[in-house]
Amino acid sequence: MILKFIILLLFFVELVLADYCEFGTCGDDQYCCGENKCCKKTVEVWYYWAGILLIVIIILLLLYCFKKRSKYSELQQDEERLPL
């Protein structure tokens, strides 16, 4: 019974410390916000850069495909104009 009480007490103390940030007790995935409140970081900065990089890569691939398609269309039209 005493062991359960000690375990619950330790768990409770850890929970309380995680929500109190006056002395920098927030976890690694949290930051201090408001009055002595720890808020969870939802999105890290590198997610934004990864998203921007992904969008740029997709745009470049689309431009490449469009250019290749237009070049192929020109070749087909030139081929149709040649006499057999």
N, C-alpha and C positions, 0 to 999 in steps of 0.2 A: 504494500500500500504506500509506504513512504517512497519507494523507488518510482512508482507511478507519479506521485506528487512532484518529485524532483524533476522527472522528465518533462512533465507538463509545465512546470515553472521555467525550466530552461527554454522550452519551445516558446512560451509566452514572452519571455524576456527578449528572445531573438526577434519575434514578431514586432514587439514594441520598438526595438532599436532600429528596425528596418524602416519604420514610418517616421522616425524623428531625425532631422538632419541638421540640427543646430551645430553639432560638433563634427559634421562630415561623416555621419554613420550610414549614409545611403549606400546601397549595393553598387556593383560595377555597372549594372544595366539600368541604374536610376540616376536622377539628378535632383538637386534641391530646388523646389518651387514653392511659392507661397510662403506662409508662415510655418516654419518647421515641418514641412511636408515633403516627402519623397515622391517624385513622379517617375513613372517608368518611361524610358526612352522607347518610342515606338519605331522610329526609323532613323538609322544611322546616316551620316552624310554620304558615305560611299554608295548607298543605294541610289541616290539621285544621280551621281556621276555614272554609275553603271547603266541607269535608265537612259541618260542622254547619249552615252556611247552606243547603246543598242539601237536607239532611234537613228543615229547618224549612220551606223552600219546598214540598217534596213534601207535608208534613203539612198545610200551609195549603191547597194545591190539593185534597187529598182531603177536607178539611172543607168546602170550598166546594162541591165536587161532591155530597157527601152532603146538604148543606143544600138545594141546588138540586133534587136528586132528591126529597127529602122534600116540598118545597114543590110540585113538579110532581104528586106523588102526591095531595096534599091537594086540589089544583085538579081533578084527574081525579075524585076521589071526590065533590067538591061538584057537578061537572057531571053525574054519574050520578044524583044525588039530585034534580036539577031536573026538573020535568015538562016534557014536550014540548009 
